[in-house]
């Protein structure tokens, strides 16, 4: 069976081809268009995947899209109606209004399918959950999905078993941690949907002194859930201006695009807002993870994560950082922060210089000298390990206590 999976009409569009259950090719459209986070239909990526297998569109048995367009359209229209009269000015914005109902026919035309019924739609949060669970080595696991808006669910708690995925609970739009992060990103004068990693880098330079203010935006609920105060936000009905004037009354005037970022001592307001946001996001994400762990009892802790927010790996990375002597998150830890001076010089929407590297500024491993043997003595290994520990940056996050490797003698300390 030949199945082409398509992720389209949102950031990082891509295509992947499976033949008889085995992956053959997976490509992003941005690799062909050259546009960062290209969200158009990935026709060139799909054709390249088919070419690697020597197939054409008419040879496909199924084309699966990672969303249900009509359900997403219903969510957008319902949010627009609920926000009246504030939302009436935004009715004419967005080309999606006329495109959503005809998605199946468009995909069939782009791929030259003989039968449009071969195009099937999947639940967006379940597609995220499947990408985390199916690719993991676990037979059973608890799966946490944190997304921005995907159809109606913004956070999903699920259980993965050999029989499939079972949804245990969801947080519904407009209560979204991902969209809250995008709104604060725009408030800081950066591009929402693209520059959230820059906000995390900026957070390493600040202190969370705006926690009380941001607590008004995010209210904890029962069983790890949360709600947002929509009076401070506009993303429910306006995709261009994500926050309302009330947010500026709460935190101060928004930073204009291209103006210098305030991140140094005495003038660190932007960094402090980013640090406060980071702490709020981590607290809510960990509360959801604890609730998921309470509902799903496995023999071992197995929690694959997926979605837009876990891609930042903030909560997971900070926990790892406490357990290792070598910092794993230079973008989050003050031991190796990215210089915000380069952030200030970038205007929203422009490609970042470190796009090709997942950890900006992290030194790459030096190649082995020609002729060097694969094995070395135990003493040499210990000396190299000691040099690596001494050269490793000290993490700004408090390290967890570690057990001593030396055994205590019987009767010692008595």
C-alpha positions in Angstrom: 0.0 0.0 0.0 1.3 3.4 -1.0 0.5 6.3 1.3 1.6 9.9 1.0 1.4 11.9 4.2 1.0 15.7 3.7 1.4 18.5 6.2 0.2 21.7 4.6 -1.4 25.1 5.0 0.6 26.0 8.1 4.3 26.5 9.0 6.9 23.9 7.9 4.8 22.1 5.2 6.2 18.7 4.3 5.5 15.4 2.6 6.4 11.8 3.5 5.9 8.6 1.5 5.3 5.1 3.0 5.3 2.0 0.9 3.9 -1.2 2.6 4.4 0.4 6.0 8.1 1.4 5.4 9.2 5.0 5.1 10.7 5.8 1.7 11.2 9.6 1.7 10.3 12.6 3.8 11.0 16.2 2.7 10.1 19.8 3.6 8.8 22.2 1.1 11.2 24.9 2.4 14.1 22.9 1.0 12.8 23.6 -2.5 11.2 27.0 -2.1 14.0 28.5 0.0 11.4 30.3 2.2 11.8 29.8 5.9 8.9 27.9 7.5 7.1 27.6 4.1 3.5 26.8 4.7 2.2 26.4 1.2 1.0 23.1 -0.3 4.2 20.9 -0.5 3.8 19.9 -4.2 7.5 19.9 -4.9 8.3 17.9 -1.8 5.6 15.4 -2.7 6.8 15.0 -6.2 10.4 14.5 -5.0 9.2 11.8 -2.6 7.3 10.1 -5.4 10.3 10.3 -7.7 12.5 8.5 -5.2 10.1 5.6 -5.3 9.6 5.8 -9.0 5.8 6.5 -8.6 3.3 9.0 -9.8 0.3 10.5 -8.2 -2.1 8.1 -9.8 -0.2 5.2 -8.2 -1.0 6.3 -4.7 -3.6 4.4 -2.6 -4.1 7.2 -0.1 -3.1 10.8 0.5 -3.5 11.7 4.2 -3.6 15.4 5.3 -2.7 16.1 8.9 -5.8 18.2 9.7 -9.6 18.4 9.1 -10.1 21.6 7.2 -13.8 21.9 7.8 -13.4 21.4 11.5 -10.7 24.1 11.6 -12.9 26.4 9.6 -15.7 25.9 12.0 -13.5 26.8 14.9 -12.3 30.0 13.2 -15.9 31.1 12.4 -17.2 30.2 15.9 -14.4 32.3 17.5 -15.1 35.2 15.1 -18.8 35.2 16.0 -18.1 34.9 19.7 -15.8 38.0 19.6 -18.4 40.3 18.0 -18.5 43.3 17.8 -14.7 43.5 18.3 -14.0 41.1 15.4 -16.1 42.6 12.7 -13.2 44.6 11.2 -11.2 41.3 10.6 -13.9 39.5 8.5 -12.2 40.2 5.2 -8.8 39.1 6.3 -7.3 35.7 5.4 -7.5 33.7 2.2 -8.5 30.6 4.0 -12.2 31.5 4.1 -12.9 30.3 0.5 -10.1 27.6 0.4 -11.0 25.4 3.3 -14.1 23.6 1.9 -12.3 22.7 -1.4 -9.1 21.2 0.1 -9.8 17.7 -1.1 -10.3 18.8 -4.7 -7.2 21.0 -4.6 -5.0 18.1 -3.3 -6.4 15.8 -6.0 -5.6 18.3 -8.7 -2.1 19.1 -7.4 -1.1 15.4 -7.3 -3.1 14.4 -10.4 -5.2 11.8 -8.6 -7.8 9.9 -10.6 -10.1 9.6 -7.6 -10.5 12.5 -5.1 -11.9 10.1 -2.5 -8.3 8.8 -2.0 -7.6 12.0 0.0 -8.4 11.4 3.7 -8.2 13.8 6.6 -6.8 13.0 10.1 -7.2 14.6 13.5 -4.4 17.2 13.9 -3.7 16.5 17.6 -3.8 12.7 17.0 -1.3 13.2 14.1 1.0 14.9 16.6 0.5 12.2 19.1 1.1 9.5 16.5 4.4 11.2 15.4 5.6 11.0 19.0 4.4 7.5 20.0 4.8 5.5 16.8 8.4 6.6 16.3 9.2 5.9 20.0 10.6 2.5 21.2 7.8 2.1 23.7 4.8 -0.4 23.4 2.9 1.7 26.0 3.4 5.3 26.8 1.7 8.5 28.0 1.6 11.1 25.2 1.4 14.9 25.8 0.7 17.2 22.8 1.0 21.0 23.3 0.0 22.9 20.2 -1.1 26.4 19.2 -4.6 26.0 17.8 -4.8 22.7 15.8 -8.5 22.4 15.0 -10.1 22.8 18.4 -7.6 21.1 20.8 -4.6 23.1 22.0 -3.4 20.5 24.5 -4.1 16.8 24.4 -3.4 14.0 27.0 -3.4 10.5 25.4 -2.4 7.0 26.2 -0.5 5.0 23.6 -1.0 1.2 23.5 -0.4 -1.5 20.8 -4.1 -1.1 20.0 -3.7 2.6 19.2 -4.1 6.0 20.8 -6.7 6.9 23.4 -7.5 10.5 24.1 -7.8 11.1 27.9 -8.4 14.8 28.0 -8.0 18.0 26.0 -7.8 21.8 26.5 -9.8 23.6 23.9 -9.3 26.8 21.9 -8.9 29.7 22.7 -7.0 28.6 25.8 -3.6 27.9 24.2 -0.1 28.1 25.6 1.4 28.2 22.1 -0.7 31.1 21.0 0.0 32.9 24.3 3.7 32.5 23.5 3.2 33.9 20.0 1.3 36.9 21.4 4.1 37.8 23.8 6.6 37.2 21.0 4.7 39.8 18.9 4.5 42.1 22.0 8.3 42.0 22.2 8.6 43.1 18.6 9.5 39.8 17.1 7.7 37.6 14.5 5.0 35.3 16.0 5.2 31.8 14.8 8.9 32.0 13.9 10.9 33.9 16.6 9.7 32.0 19.7 13.2 30.5 20.1 14.6 34.0 20.3 12.3 34.8 23.2 13.6 31.7 25.0 17.1 32.9 24.5 16.2 36.3 25.7 14.6 34.7 28.8 18.0 33.5 30.0 19.1 37.1 30.4 16.1 38.2 32.6 14.4 37.6 35.9 10.7 36.6 36.2 9.6 39.8 37.9 6.4 40.0 35.8 5.0 36.8 37.1 2.1 38.5 39.0 1.1 40.4 35.8 1.2 37.3 33.6 -0.7 35.3 36.2 -3.7 37.4 35.3 -3.5 36.0 31.8 -3.2 32.3 32.7 -5.4 30.9 35.4 -4.8 27.4 36.7 -7.8 25.0 36.5 -8.7 21.6 37.7 -6.6 18.5 36.9 -3.7 20.5 35.4 -5.8 22.5 33.0 -5.8 26.2 32.5 -7.8 29.1 31.0 -6.7 32.4 29.4 -8.2 35.8 30.0 -9.3 36.7 26.5 -9.6 40.4 27.3 -5.8 40.7 27.0 -5.6 38.8 23.7 -6.9 38.9 20.2 -5.7 35.8 18.5 -9.1 34.2 18.7 -10.4 36.4 15.8 -7.4 38.4 14.5 -4.3 36.7 13.1 -2.4 39.9 12.6 -2.6 41.6 16.0 -2.5 38.9 18.7 -2.7 41.1 21.8 -5.1 43.8 22.8 -4.3 47.3 24.3 -5.1 45.9 27.7 -1.8 43.9 27.6 0.1 47.1 27.0 -1.7 48.7 30.0 -0.6 45.7 32.1 3.1 45.3 30.9 3.8 48.7 29.4 4.2 49.7 25.7 5.0 47.0 23.3 8.5 47.1 21.7 8.6 48.3 18.1 10.1 46.1 15.5 13.8 47.0 14.9 14.2 49.0 18.1 17.0 47.8 20.6 16.1 45.0 22.9 16.3 45.8 26.6 18.2 42.9 28.3 21.1 44.4 30.3 21.1 45.2 34.0 19.0 48.2 34.8 17.3 48.1 31.4 16.2 44.4 31.1 12.4 44.9 30.8 12.1 42.8 27.6 14.3 40.0 29.0 12.3 40.0 32.2 9.0 39.7 30.3 10.5 36.8 28.4 11.7 35.1 31.6 8.3 35.5 33.2 6.6 34.0 30.2 9.1 31.1 30.2 8.3 30.3 33.8 4.6 30.4 33.3 4.8 28.1 30.3 6.9 25.6 32.2 4.6 25.6 35.2 1.6 24.9 33.1 3.3 22.3 30.9 4.6 20.4 34.0 1.1 20.6 35.6 -0.3 18.9 32.5 2.5 16.3 32.5 1.9 15.5 36.2 -1.9 15.0 35.5 -1.0 12.8 32.5 1.4 10.7 34.7 -1.4 10.4 37.3 -3.9 9.1 34.7 -1.5 6.8 32.9 0.4 4.4 35.1 3.2 2.5 33.2 5.9 0.4 34.5 8.4 3.0 33.5 8.1 6.8 33.0 7.5 7.1 29.3 6.2 10.4 28.1 6.7 11.2 24.4 5.9 14.8 23.6 4.8 16.4 20.4 3.4 19.6 19.1 4.6 23.1 18.6 5.5 23.9 22.2 7.4 20.7 23.2 9.5 21.3 20.1 11.2 24.1 22.2 12.0 21.3 24.7 12.1 23.8 27.6 10.7 21.7 30.5 12.3 18.5 29.3 15.7 20.2 28.7 15.7 21.9 32.1 15.2 18.6 33.8 18.0 17.0 31.9 20.2 20.0 32.6 19.9 19.3 36.3 20.9 15.7 35.9 24.1 16.1 33.8 27.4 17.9 34.2 27.3 19.2 30.6 24.7 21.8 29.6 22.3 20.5 27.0 20.4 23.7 26.4 22.7 26.7 25.6 19.6 28.5 24.2 17.9 28.3 27.5 20.7 28.3 30.0 22.7 31.5 30.9 25.9 29.4 30.7 25.9 29.7 26.9 23.1 32.2 25.9 22.8 33.5 22.4 23.8 37.2 22.3 20.6 39.3 22.3 22.5 42.0 20.4 22.1 39.8 17.3 18.4 39.4 18.1 17.9 43.2 18.3 19.3 43.6 14.8 16.9 41.2 13.2 13.6 42.3 11.9 10.5 40.0 12.1 10.3 37.5 9.3 14.0 37.6 8.3 15.9 34.3 8.4 18.1 33.8 11.4 21.8 33.2 11.0 21.7 30.0 13.1 18.8 28.3 11.3 20.9 25.4 10.3 22.1 24.6 13.8 19.8 23.4 16.5 22.1 24.6 19.3 23.5 28.0 18.3 27.1 28.6 19.5 27.6 25.0 20.6 31.1 23.8 19.5 31.1 20.8 17.2 33.1 17.7 18.1 36.6 17.8 16.8 37.5 15.1 14.3 39.7 12.3 15.3 43.4 12.7 14.3 44.4 10.5 11.3 45.8 7.2 12.4 44.4 7.5 15.9 43.4 4.1 17.3 39.8 3.3 18.2 40.8 2.2 21.7 42.7 4.1 24.4 43.9 3.3 27.8 41.7 3.6 30.9 44.0 6.4 32.2 43.7 8.4 29.0 39.9 8.1 29.1 39.9 9.3 32.7 42.1 12.3 31.8 39.9 13.3 28.9 36.8 12.9 31.0 38.3 15.1 33.7 39.3 17.8 31.1 35.7 17.7 29.7 34.2 18.2 33.1 36.4 21.1 34.0 35.8 22.8 30.6 32.0 22.3 30.7 30.1 25.5 31.4 28.4 25.7 34.8 24.7 25.7 34.4 22.7 28.6 35.8 19.9 26.2 36.8 20.4 24.7 40.3 21.8 21.2 39.9 20.1 18.3 41.7 22.1 16.5 44.3 23.9 13.4 43.0 24.9 10.3 44.8 28.5 9.8 45.6 30.2 7.0 43.7 32.5 6.1 46.6 31.2 3.4 48.9 31.2 4.2 52.6 33.1 1.8 54.9 31.0 -0.2 57.4 30.9 1.7 60.6 32.2 5.0 59.1 30.9 8.1 60.8 29.7 6.3 63.9 
